[in-house]
Each structure stands twice: as structure tokens, then as C-alpha cells.
């Protein structure tokens, strides 16, 4: 069992890197999509469809917007590789639903440590840019940073992907 966290900015290649890692596991893959469905947003729907089309047909796909720790706990009983794409959208969903972020992040880290197979998580690195103008933007950026730090602490491997190139921050180079 191993936990890998793949960080990067928008369109950095982080999802592709995560997919390559789960393919290397040799285990059956379960793809966990956290993207919310947004009524009337055709561009968002096209993004989701693009991700769906790029997944191998033999991968199982589960959609979970809020109860990610519970899903990981259920999957811990199976010998599968989980690919969670992405923690940033999961965090957004939690904030939109007024969930206790500290409690949810703790639950996630506990669930990850109980996983029976490999888990690869994708997350955005949002703290390297400008300070957001709005209070809600700053709250989100700060919460994302805390989430990434908590998951990185329990992860065996952490990579930062820039321009499609993975940089190993923690763990062995592969």
C-alpha cells in the first residue's frame, strides 16, 4: 500500500502523471471523481466529459463530491488502486456545504492510512500565485494549503508537476 500526492497548477499535467502511477501499480483501478455537476455550465460539462473520455474503459469510476473519506474506507477492503481527482474540487464542495474542514481533513488522512491498495491523489497547488482579492478566495487558498500539507504528511510520495514534468518532493524517484 502506498499513498501518492500529485500537486500542480492548472493544466500542469498532474492528472496524466497520476494516471501513469496507478497504471504502474498492476492493480485494478478505481477512479474517484469529485467534480460537482453544475447545471447550465456547458464549459464545465465539457471538461468533465474530456476526463471521462480519456479514462480507460476497464477502470471503475465512482463519483463522490463530499463523502470521500467514507468512500476510501469502503474501498480499503478491496485490493484496488484508487485515483482521486481531485482534492481541490472536494475541498470546494465541502466549503459550499459548510462542512467542518479540519474534521473532514482529519477523516481523510485517517482513511488514507487504512487503505488496502495504492492511492494516488491529485490536488492543485494554489499558494504560489497572487494573493486573492476576496476574503473567500483567501480562505479557500489557505484551506487548500492546509489540506495539501495534511495529505503530504501521511503520503509516501509527493510530486509537484510543472509543464508535464514531475518533481519528486518526498519519496523515491521512479
HELIX and SHEET records of a PDB file:
HELIX    1   1 UNK A   14  UNK A   25  1                                  12    
HELIX    2   2 UNK A   42  UNK A   54  1                                  13    
HELIX    3   3 UNK A   68  UNK A   75  1                                   8    
HELIX    4   4 UNK A   87  UNK A   96  1                                  10    
HELIX    5   5 UNK A  101  UNK A  113  1                                  13    
HELIX    6   6 UNK A  135  UNK A  154  1                                  20    
SHEET    1   A 7 UNK A  60  UNK A  63  0                                        
SHEET    2   A 7 UNK A  28  UNK A  33  1                                        
SHEET    3   A 7 UNK A  80  UNK A  85  1                                        
SHEET    4   A 7 UNK A 119  UNK A 124  1                                        
SHEET    5   A 7 UNK A   3  UNK A   8  1                                        
SHEET    6   A 7 UNK A 157  UNK A 162  1                                        
SHEET    7   A 7 UNK A 165  UNK A 170 -1                                        
END                                                                             
